[in-house]
Amino acid sequence: MTKRFLITGSYGQIGQALIPAMIERIGKENVVATGRKKRIPLFKELDVIYHRLDIRDHYGLRSLLVEYDIDILIHNASVLSATGEKNPQLAHSINFEGFYNALEASRELNLEQLFAPSSIAAFGPTTPLVNTPNTTIMEPTSIYGISKVYTELMGNYYNKKYDLDFRSLRYPGVLGVEEPGGGTTDYAIDIFYEAIKTKKYTCFLGPDVRLPMMLMSDCLKSTFDLIEAPNEKLKHRSFNVTAMSFTPEELVSEIKKYIPEFEIAYEPDFRDGIARTWPQSLDDSVAREEWDWKPEYAFEDMVKFMLEGISNRLGIPYK
Ligand SMILES: NC(=O)c1ccc[n+]([C@@H]2O[C@H](COP(=O)([O-])OP(=O)(O)OC[C@H]3O[C@@H](n4cnc5c(N)ncnc54)[C@H](O)[C@@H]3O)[C@@H](O)[C@H]2O)c1
């Protein structure tokens, strides 16, 4: 039987791709999108059920979960890394209180599953940063990273104590045509927009900062694959997932194969400091073993996909 889903933070970068993909998979009658703002034009077009909901609103969340008889909650509302460093108090309130609210509502209403993304930001400078294992030291130094460790540990705790089916993915930087929401990997999206529009880009990370990434379609694939995995196969609750790793310098040289006149300047800011405490590459073998994770897009294909997608969106040819 088809499950019914409620998604928080649904008009964010991932939500804007997730909601149409979910409607296609399970039909719009099984998808309830929520967010803090008024319904965005995309959701009007999709004619998806939409409600305004601040994730810190205990009563509002519970009412919607009951009203729509929700089976699975996808909790995407979050303040991301760069925005979190500018306002740690806001990040604390949304990422800690907001997640706790999602967790408690899932427990009280006996939901079938709670899926809440973690991030590579959950790791920190004391983590082995090359081929980072699934289980390792996690001592992040950003408020965002600390909130993701909290998400993972509390999710685990509720799984053990209350048998809540909590599942989480440590997304790397997610790349797509959708506008990013204030993270440290946003450069790898902005760069395509600027390469097509102005043929120039000033990068806020240094040329050598290597980070793990994946294309949006692989992010969605990993999300659906984990949500649908049989519970008895899962020995972990949080999983590394990745598709590629690259530096700004490597990305520039691949873009230049299509736009030779593209120029880059580097002006590293505080985000360079955050990125250097994050893994350069991830070992996602646990996800591969437990629920057959496998990405579809590698680096060169991703660059081609991004150039084509953003060029179409802007209506500006890239070659
Ligand atoms: N995009 C990435 O590269 C990436 C990487 C790792 C992890 N993640 C995680 O994936 C999830 C979704 O990320 P995203 O990229 O779509 O982020 P985003 O910033 O684009 O979207 C997050 C959404 O949460 C909403 N939100 C903020 N405060 C809220 C509140 N109080 N109540 C309700 N909604 C609120 C925002 O308005 C926004 O629409 C987050 O948990 C994020 O940490 C994303």
PDBQT file of the ligand as one rigid body, heavy atoms in Angstrom, charges set to zero:
ROOT
HETATM    1  N1  LIG A 401      21.891  20.937  -0.096  1.00  0.00    +0.000 N 
HETATM    2  C1  LIG A 401      22.983  20.334   0.346  1.00  0.00    +0.000 C 
HETATM    3  O1  LIG A 401      24.049  20.387  -0.295  1.00  0.00    +0.000 OA
HETATM    4  C2  LIG A 401      22.923  19.545   1.624  1.00  0.00    +0.000 A 
HETATM    5  C3  LIG A 401      24.068  18.852   2.048  1.00  0.00    +0.000 A 
HETATM    6  C4  LIG A 401      24.033  18.137   3.232  1.00  0.00    +0.000 A 
HETATM    7  C5  LIG A 401      22.856  18.075   3.974  1.00  0.00    +0.000 A 
HETATM    8  N2  LIG A 401      21.754  18.753   3.550  1.00  0.00    +0.000 N 
HETATM    9  C6  LIG A 401      20.553  18.665   4.391  1.00  0.00    +0.000 C 
HETATM   10  O2  LIG A 401      19.406  18.401   3.602  1.00  0.00    +0.000 OA
HETATM   11  C7  LIG A 401      18.250  19.039   4.176  1.00  0.00    +0.000 C 
HETATM   12  C8  LIG A 401      17.585  19.936   3.134  1.00  0.00    +0.000 C 
HETATM   13  O3  LIG A 401      18.572  20.860   2.701  1.00  0.00    +0.000 OA
HETATM   14  P1  LIG A 401      18.326  21.947   1.562  1.00  0.00    +0.000 P 
HETATM   15  O4  LIG A 401      19.567  22.018   0.768  1.00  0.00    +0.000 OA
HETATM   16  O5  LIG A 401      17.034  21.753   0.889  1.00  0.00    +0.000 OA
HETATM   17  O6  LIG A 401      18.301  23.246   2.476  1.00  0.00    +0.000 OA
HETATM   18  P2  LIG A 401      17.635  24.667   2.186  1.00  0.00    +0.000 P 
HETATM   19  O7  LIG A 401      18.272  25.658   3.084  1.00  0.00    +0.000 OA
HETATM   20  O8  LIG A 401      17.620  24.947   0.719  1.00  0.00    +0.000 OA
HETATM   21  O9  LIG A 401      16.175  24.346   2.656  1.00  0.00    +0.000 OA
HETATM   22  C9  LIG A 401      15.852  24.223   4.004  1.00  0.00    +0.000 C 
HETATM   23  C10 LIG A 401      14.459  24.725   4.174  1.00  0.00    +0.000 C 
HETATM   24  O10 LIG A 401      14.144  24.756   5.552  1.00  0.00    +0.000 OA
HETATM   25  C11 LIG A 401      13.299  25.873   5.749  1.00  0.00    +0.000 C 
HETATM   26  N3  LIG A 401      13.239  26.273   7.134  1.00  0.00    +0.000 N 
HETATM   27  C12 LIG A 401      14.142  26.985   7.848  1.00  0.00    +0.000 A 
HETATM   28  N4  LIG A 401      13.680  27.197   9.085  1.00  0.00    +0.000 NA
HETATM   29  C13 LIG A 401      12.461  26.614   9.160  1.00  0.00    +0.000 A 
HETATM   30  C14 LIG A 401      11.484  26.502  10.176  1.00  0.00    +0.000 A 
HETATM   31  N5  LIG A 401      11.664  27.048  11.386  1.00  0.00    +0.000 N 
HETATM   32  N6  LIG A 401      10.358  25.817   9.907  1.00  0.00    +0.000 NA
HETATM   33  C15 LIG A 401      10.143  25.281   8.690  1.00  0.00    +0.000 A 
HETATM   34  N7  LIG A 401      11.027  25.367   7.675  1.00  0.00    +0.000 NA
HETATM   35  C16 LIG A 401      12.173  26.035   7.918  1.00  0.00    +0.000 A 
HETATM   36  C17 LIG A 401      13.885  26.935   4.866  1.00  0.00    +0.000 C 
HETATM   37  O11 LIG A 401      12.944  27.956   4.610  1.00  0.00    +0.000 OA
HETATM   38  C18 LIG A 401      14.252  26.140   3.631  1.00  0.00    +0.000 C 
HETATM   39  O12 LIG A 401      13.205  26.132   2.701  1.00  0.00    +0.000 OA
HETATM   40  C19 LIG A 401      18.760  19.797   5.404  1.00  0.00    +0.000 C 
HETATM   41  O13 LIG A 401      18.616  18.988   6.539  1.00  0.00    +0.000 OA
HETATM   42  C20 LIG A 401      20.235  19.971   5.112  1.00  0.00    +0.000 C 
HETATM   43  O14 LIG A 401      20.983  20.092   6.289  1.00  0.00    +0.000 OA
HETATM   44  C21 LIG A 401      21.762  19.484   2.403  1.00  0.00    +0.000 A 
ENDROOT
TORSDOF 0
